Amino acid sequence: MGQAVAGPAWPIAEKLRQGDALSAAELELLVRHRTPELAEYLAKAARAACEAVYGDALFARGLIEISNICRNDCYYCGIRRSNRSVGRYRLAPEDVLACAEEGWQAGFRTFVLQGGEDAALTDAWLCAVVEGLKGAHPGCAITLSVGERSLESYRRLRAAGADRYLLRHETATAAHYRQLHPRSLTLEARLACLQALREAGFAVGAGFMVGSPGQTAAHLAADLAFVQQFRPEMCGIGPFVPHHATPFAAQPAGSVELTCYLLSIIRLMNPAVLLPATTALEALDPEGRRRAVRAGANVVMPNLSPPAVQGSYQLYDNKPAGGEAAQQLWDALACKARGWGKRLVEDRGDPAPAGVAGPSSAGGGGFVSPGTAPARPSSPDPISPYPKEA
């Protein structure tokens, strides 16, 4: 390893760097025995792994927060049903299309439509918006993040032209899931939805919070084990940040350092995974996204929502202020990317097919041409939070 090392986690880290699968017990040791030296070692390896697949490309997703109305009452979320202090909104379809148009002109080629589980976001509503976006911009990719739905619903959304779907599993431990959610929500249902999304043909994004109330090293090991087994095309992780109008208002925030460490581990588990440098990191550290990119992240998701509603979509406190025009966001990110050793690319940023290494010949960093479904690894059925022992 080229340096004097000690401690039980180092042999496991080297095993991970070499591409070997880790057991849940090994993953827990890796989490428990984090040191600055080990984190730096894994971050360096993660950057190299990312560059071997995607080059120096940094992919931008234009986030459009379509509704903050939600039927659920998750204990950590600022737009939970019980929060009576938030002004509720739902964008009109023409507003969504206008946001995307501005983003397209600036250089964005992927749009993420995110919202609470709003009953008015029917299949017909969403399909019409997706079809409108694809009609206006055939070369764009569309990611949806609108919660748990049926397999039939997912199939309709996929047929309408949606390419990807983000649905964080939040925690892969059932008992911990119950600590974070009311009894009406279960880990079993969440995992079934992730499986249904695969079946419907989506590129799937999972993910979890770091430092959520009640979380232990064993819980994080289970999360990593699930990611290793399920191999999502995207994996969004970010630190827990409390919101003042939730039951967890007084709980401490998660750790930026631990989040970045876990990003490196996930990158090494699957070098082709698309890893966002989440906004939640900058709620705790102004340099949070830079640190995440340094740890192996290669995606950023600036907010293209209308400025008038951005303040109403507060999942956590201290969310960085937005309101800039799409072109300003793009130009600022391009400048930051250069400082991070990356290159902001005008590209859909599709997941790299299995076995592909190195950036595309076009130099954009993307691997899948518009309209082509990326290759997806198979996953066990049913999903278990734990992989088989290697």
C-alpha positions as CSV (number, residue, x, y, z in Angstrom):
1,M,0.0,0.0,0.0
2,G,3.0,2.2,0.0
3,Q,2.7,3.5,3.5
4,A,3.0,2.3,7.1
5,V,-0.5,1.2,8.1
6,A,-2.0,-0.5,11.2
7,G,-5.4,-1.5,12.3
8,P,-8.0,-4.1,11.4
9,A,-9.6,-2.1,8.6
10,W,-6.6,-1.7,6.3
11,P,-6.5,-5.3,4.9
12,I,-10.3,-4.9,4.2
13,A,-9.7,-1.6,2.5
14,E,-7.0,-3.2,0.3
15,K,-9.4,-6.0,-0.5
16,L,-12.0,-3.5,-1.5
17,R,-9.6,-1.5,-3.6
18,Q,-8.7,-4.7,-5.5
19,G,-12.4,-5.2,-6.4
20,D,-13.3,-8.0,-4.0
21,A,-16.8,-8.2,-2.4
22,L,-16.9,-7.7,1.3
23,S,-19.0,-9.5,3.9
24,A,-21.3,-7.5,6.2
25,A,-18.8,-8.2,9.1
26,E,-15.9,-6.7,7.0
27,L,-18.0,-3.7,6.1
28,E,-18.8,-3.1,9.7
29,L,-15.1,-3.2,10.6
30,L,-14.4,-0.7,7.8
31,V,-17.0,1.7,9.2
32,R,-16.0,1.3,12.8
33,H,-12.2,1.8,12.2
34,R,-12.3,4.8,10.0
35,T,-9.2,7.1,10.4
36,P,-8.1,10.2,8.4
37,E,-5.3,8.2,6.8
38,L,-7.6,5.4,5.8
39,A,-10.2,7.8,4.5
40,E,-7.5,9.6,2.4
41,Y,-6.3,6.2,1.0
42,L,-9.8,5.2,-0.1
43,A,-10.6,8.6,-1.5
44,K,-7.5,8.5,-3.7
45,A,-8.4,5.0,-4.9
46,A,-12.1,6.1,-5.4
47,R,-11.0,9.0,-7.6
48,A,-8.9,6.7,-9.7
49,A,-11.7,4.2,-10.1
50,C,-14.1,7.0,-11.1
51,E,-11.7,8.4,-13.6
52,A,-11.0,5.0,-15.2
53,V,-14.7,4.8,-16.1
54,Y,-15.9,8.4,-16.6
55,G,-12.7,10.3,-17.1
56,D,-12.8,13.8,-15.6
57,A,-16.5,14.4,-16.4
58,L,-18.8,15.9,-13.9
59,F,-22.4,15.4,-14.7
60,A,-25.1,18.0,-13.9
61,R,-28.7,17.1,-13.3
62,G,-31.2,19.9,-13.4
63,L,-33.5,19.4,-10.3
64,I,-37.1,20.5,-10.6
65,E,-39.1,20.2,-7.4
66,I,-42.6,19.7,-8.8
67,S,-44.6,19.4,-5.5
68,N,-44.0,19.6,-1.8
69,I,-47.4,18.0,-1.0
70,C,-46.8,14.6,0.6
71,R,-49.2,11.9,2.1
72,N,-46.4,10.5,4.2
73,D,-45.2,11.5,7.7
74,C,-41.6,10.5,7.8
75,Y,-40.1,11.7,11.1
76,Y,-37.0,13.3,9.5
77,C,-38.6,15.2,6.6
78,G,-39.5,18.9,6.5
79,I,-42.4,18.4,4.0
80,R,-44.0,15.6,6.1
81,R,-47.8,15.6,6.2
82,S,-48.0,16.8,9.8
83,N,-45.9,20.0,9.1
84,R,-48.6,22.7,9.1
85,S,-46.2,25.5,8.8
86,V,-45.1,24.9,5.3
87,G,-46.8,26.5,2.3
88,R,-47.8,23.8,-0.1
89,Y,-47.5,24.0,-3.8
90,R,-47.6,21.9,-7.0
91,L,-46.1,23.2,-10.2
92,A,-48.3,23.4,-13.3
93,P,-47.0,21.2,-16.2
94,E,-46.2,24.3,-18.2
95,D,-44.0,25.6,-15.3
96,V,-42.0,22.3,-15.3
97,L,-41.5,22.5,-19.1
98,A,-40.4,26.2,-18.8
99,C,-37.8,25.2,-16.1
100,A,-36.5,22.5,-18.3
101,E,-36.3,24.8,-21.3
102,E,-34.2,27.3,-19.4
103,G,-32.0,24.4,-18.2
104,W,-31.6,22.9,-21.7
105,Q,-30.5,26.3,-23.1
106,A,-27.9,26.5,-20.3
107,G,-26.4,23.0,-21.0
108,F,-28.4,20.6,-18.8
109,R,-29.2,17.3,-20.5
110,T,-30.7,15.5,-17.6
111,F,-33.7,16.7,-15.6
112,V,-34.8,15.3,-12.2
113,L,-38.5,15.7,-11.4
114,Q,-38.7,15.3,-7.6
115,G,-41.7,15.6,-5.4
116,G,-43.6,14.3,-2.4
117,E,-46.0,11.5,-2.6
118,D,-48.8,13.8,-3.9
119,A,-52.0,12.1,-5.0
120,A,-52.4,14.6,-7.7
121,L,-49.2,13.4,-9.4
122,T,-51.1,10.7,-11.2
123,D,-49.7,8.5,-13.9
124,A,-51.5,10.7,-16.5
125,W,-50.1,13.9,-15.1
126,L,-46.5,12.6,-14.9
127,C,-46.7,10.9,-18.3
128,A,-47.9,14.0,-19.9
129,V,-45.0,16.0,-18.5
130,V,-42.5,13.4,-19.4
131,E,-43.8,13.2,-22.9
132,G,-43.8,17.0,-23.2
133,L,-40.2,17.1,-22.1
134,K,-39.1,14.4,-24.5
135,G,-41.0,16.1,-27.3
136,A,-39.3,19.4,-26.7
137,H,-35.8,17.9,-26.0
138,P,-35.5,14.3,-27.5
139,G,-31.9,14.1,-26.4
140,C,-32.6,14.7,-22.7
141,A,-32.7,12.1,-19.9
142,I,-35.5,12.3,-17.4
143,T,-35.2,11.1,-13.8
144,L,-38.2,10.8,-11.6
145,S,-38.2,10.8,-7.8
146,V,-41.8,10.7,-6.7
147,G,-41.9,7.8,-4.2
148,E,-43.5,4.5,-3.8
149,R,-45.9,3.4,-6.6
150,S,-47.1,0.2,-8.2
151,L,-45.2,-1.9,-10.8
152,E,-47.9,-0.9,-13.3
153,S,-47.4,2.8,-12.6
154,Y,-43.6,2.4,-13.0
155,R,-44.2,0.6,-16.3
156,R,-46.4,3.4,-17.6
157,L,-43.9,6.1,-16.6
158,R,-41.1,4.1,-18.3
159,A,-43.1,3.7,-21.4
160,A,-43.8,7.5,-21.5
161,G,-40.1,8.1,-21.7
162,A,-38.7,8.4,-18.2
163,D,-35.2,6.9,-18.0
164,R,-34.2,6.8,-14.4
165,Y,-35.9,6.7,-11.0
166,L,-34.5,7.7,-7.6
167,L,-35.9,6.0,-4.5
168,R,-33.6,6.0,-1.5
169,H,-34.0,3.0,0.7
170,E,-33.0,5.2,3.6
171,T,-31.8,2.3,5.8
172,A,-31.5,-1.4,5.0
173,T,-32.3,-2.5,8.6
174,A,-36.0,-3.0,9.3
175,A,-35.9,-2.0,12.9
176,H,-34.1,1.2,12.1
177,Y,-36.5,1.9,9.3
178,R,-39.3,1.8,11.9
179,Q,-37.5,4.3,14.0
180,L,-37.5,6.8,11.1
181,H,-41.0,6.2,9.7
182,P,-44.6,5.7,10.9
183,R,-45.9,2.2,10.9
184,S,-47.7,2.7,7.5
185,L,-44.3,2.7,5.8
186,T,-42.1,-0.4,5.8
187,L,-38.7,-1.4,4.5
188,E,-40.3,-4.4,2.8
189,A,-42.5,-2.2,0.7
190,R,-39.5,0.1,-0.1
191,L,-37.3,-2.8,-1.3
192,A,-40.2,-4.2,-3.3
193,C,-40.5,-0.9,-5.1
194,L,-36.8,-0.9,-5.9
195,Q,-37.2,-4.4,-7.4
196,A,-40.3,-3.2,-9.3
197,L,-38.3,-0.3,-10.8
198,R,-35.7,-2.7,-12.1
199,E,-38.5,-4.9,-13.6
200,A,-40.0,-1.9,-15.3
201,G,-36.7,-1.1,-17.0
202,F,-35.5,2.0,-15.1
203,A,-31.9,2.8,-14.3
204,V,-32.4,2.8,-10.5
205,G,-31.1,5.0,-7.8
206,A,-31.1,4.0,-4.1
207,G,-29.4,5.6,-1.2
208,F,-29.4,6.4,2.5
209,M,-28.9,9.0,5.2
210,V,-25.7,9.1,7.2
211,G,-26.0,9.8,10.9
212,S,-29.8,9.5,11.1
213,P,-31.2,9.1,14.6
214,G,-30.5,5.6,16.0
215,Q,-28.1,4.7,13.3
216,T,-25.2,2.4,14.2
217,A,-22.1,1.1,12.5
218,A,-24.0,-2.2,11.9
219,H,-26.8,-0.3,10.2
220,L,-24.3,1.4,7.9
221,A,-22.7,-1.9,7.1
222,A,-26.1,-3.3,6.2
223,D,-26.6,-0.3,3.9
224,L,-23.3,-0.8,2.2
225,A,-24.1,-4.6,1.9
226,F,-27.4,-3.8,0.2
227,V,-25.7,-1.4,-2.2
228,Q,-23.0,-4.0,-3.0
229,Q,-25.7,-6.6,-3.7
230,F,-28.3,-4.5,-5.5
231,R,-25.8,-2.5,-7.5
232,P,-28.0,0.5,-8.2
233,E,-27.0,2.6,-11.2
234,M,-27.1,5.7,-8.9
235,C,-26.6,6.0,-5.2
236,G,-27.5,9.1,-3.3
237,I,-26.2,9.4,0.2
238,G,-26.0,12.5,2.3
239,P,-25.7,13.5,6.0
240,F,-28.9,13.6,8.1
241,V,-29.7,17.3,8.7
242,P,-32.5,18.0,11.2
243,H,-35.5,20.1,10.3
244,H,-37.1,22.3,13.0
245,A,-40.6,21.1,12.4
246,T,-40.0,17.4,12.7
247,P,-39.8,15.0,15.7
248,F,-36.0,14.9,15.1
249,A,-35.5,18.6,15.4
250,A,-33.2,18.3,18.4
251,Q,-31.1,15.4,17.0
252,P,-27.5,16.1,15.9
253,A,-26.6,16.2,12.2
254,G,-24.6,13.6,10.5
255,S,-21.0,13.8,9.6
256,V,-19.6,15.2,6.4
257,E,-16.4,13.2,7.0
258,L,-18.2,9.9,7.4
259,T,-20.4,10.6,4.4
260,C,-17.4,11.2,2.2
261,Y,-15.7,8.0,3.5
262,L,-18.8,6.0,2.6
263,L,-18.9,7.6,-0.9
264,S,-15.4,6.3,-1.4
265,I,-16.4,2.8,-0.3
266,I,-19.4,2.8,-2.6
267,R,-17.3,4.0,-5.6
268,L,-14.9,1.2,-5.1
269,M,-17.7,-1.3,-4.7
270,N,-19.0,-0.3,-8.1
271,P,-16.7,2.0,-10.2
272,A,-19.5,2.7,-12.7
273,V,-22.0,4.0,-10.1
274,L,-23.3,7.5,-10.5
275,L,-22.6,9.3,-7.2
276,P,-24.1,12.7,-6.4
277,A,-22.3,15.3,-4.3
278,T,-25.5,16.1,-2.4
279,T,-26.7,19.5,-1.4
280,A,-27.2,18.3,2.2
281,L,-23.4,18.3,2.5
282,E,-23.3,22.0,1.8
283,A,-25.9,22.6,4.5
284,L,-23.2,21.5,7.0
285,D,-20.0,22.5,5.2
286,P,-19.6,25.2,2.4
287,E,-17.0,22.9,0.9
288,G,-19.1,19.8,1.2
289,R,-19.6,19.1,-2.5
290,R,-15.9,19.6,-3.3
291,R,-15.0,17.2,-0.6
292,A,-17.6,14.7,-2.0
293,V,-16.1,15.0,-5.5
294,R,-12.7,14.4,-4.0
295,A,-14.0,11.3,-2.4
296,G,-15.4,9.8,-5.6
297,A,-18.6,11.6,-6.5
298,N,-19.2,12.7,-10.1
299,V,-22.7,14.2,-10.2
300,V,-24.2,17.5,-9.0
301,M,-27.9,18.5,-8.9
302,P,-28.4,22.2,-9.0
303,N,-31.9,23.5,-8.5
304,L,-33.8,24.7,-11.5
305,S,-37.1,25.1,-9.7
306,P,-38.9,28.5,-9.9
307,P,-37.3,30.8,-7.2
308,A,-40.8,31.5,-5.8
309,V,-41.2,27.9,-4.6
310,Q,-37.6,26.9,-3.7
311,G,-38.1,28.1,-0.1
312,S,-41.1,25.8,0.3
313,Y,-39.2,22.6,-0.5
314,Q,-37.1,22.3,2.6
315,L,-36.5,18.7,3.5
316,Y,-34.0,19.9,6.2
317,D,-32.9,23.1,7.7
318,N,-30.1,25.3,6.3
319,K,-30.7,24.2,2.7
320,P,-28.4,26.3,0.6
321,A,-30.2,29.3,-1.0
322,G,-31.0,29.1,-4.7
323,G,-32.8,31.4,-7.1
324,E,-30.1,31.8,-9.7
325,A,-30.9,31.5,-13.4
326,A,-30.0,28.2,-15.0
327,Q,-27.2,29.8,-17.0
328,Q,-25.7,31.3,-13.9
329,L,-25.9,28.0,-12.2
330,W,-24.2,26.3,-15.1
331,D,-21.4,28.8,-15.4
332,A,-20.7,28.8,-11.6
333,L,-20.6,25.0,-11.6
334,A,-18.3,24.9,-14.6
335,C,-15.9,27.2,-12.7
336,K,-16.1,25.1,-9.5
337,A,-15.6,21.9,-11.5
338,R,-12.3,23.1,-12.8
339,G,-11.2,23.9,-9.3
340,W,-12.2,20.4,-8.3
341,G,-10.2,18.8,-11.1
342,K,-13.3,18.0,-13.1
343,R,-14.9,19.2,-16.3
344,L,-18.6,20.0,-16.4
345,V,-20.0,18.3,-19.5
346,E,-23.0,18.9,-21.7
347,D,-24.0,15.3,-21.5
348,R,-26.9,13.1,-20.3
349,G,-24.3,11.3,-18.1
350,D,-25.8,7.8,-18.5
351,P,-24.6,4.9,-16.4
352,A,-21.7,3.2,-17.9
353,P,-22.5,-0.4,-19.1
354,A,-21.0,-3.2,-17.1
355,G,-17.4,-3.8,-18.1
356,V,-16.8,-0.4,-19.8
357,A,-13.8,1.5,-18.7
358,G,-12.6,4.9,-19.9
359,P,-14.5,7.9,-21.2
360,S,-16.4,7.9,-24.5
361,S,-14.6,8.7,-27.7
362,A,-16.8,11.8,-27.9
363,G,-15.1,13.1,-24.8
364,G,-18.3,13.9,-23.0
365,G,-18.0,11.2,-20.4
366,G,-21.3,9.5,-21.3
367,F,-21.5,6.0,-22.5
368,V,-25.1,5.4,-23.6
369,S,-26.5,7.2,-26.6
370,P,-29.9,9.0,-26.0
371,G,-32.8,6.6,-26.2
372,T,-30.6,3.5,-25.4
373,A,-31.2,1.7,-22.2
374,P,-28.0,1.2,-20.2
375,A,-26.9,-2.3,-19.3
376,R,-28.0,-3.3,-15.8
377,P,-26.6,-5.9,-13.6
378,S,-29.0,-8.5,-12.4
379,S,-30.1,-8.5,-8.8
380,P,-31.3,-11.3,-6.5
381,D,-35.1,-11.8,-6.1
382,P,-36.3,-11.1,-3.5
383,I,-33.9,-8.3,-2.4
384,S,-32.1,-8.9,0.9
385,P,-30.2,-6.2,2.8
386,Y,-27.3,-8.6,3.0
387,P,-25.2,-10.1,0.2
388,K,-24.2,-13.7,0.0
389,E,-20.8,-14.2,1.6
390,A,-18.0,-13.9,-1.0
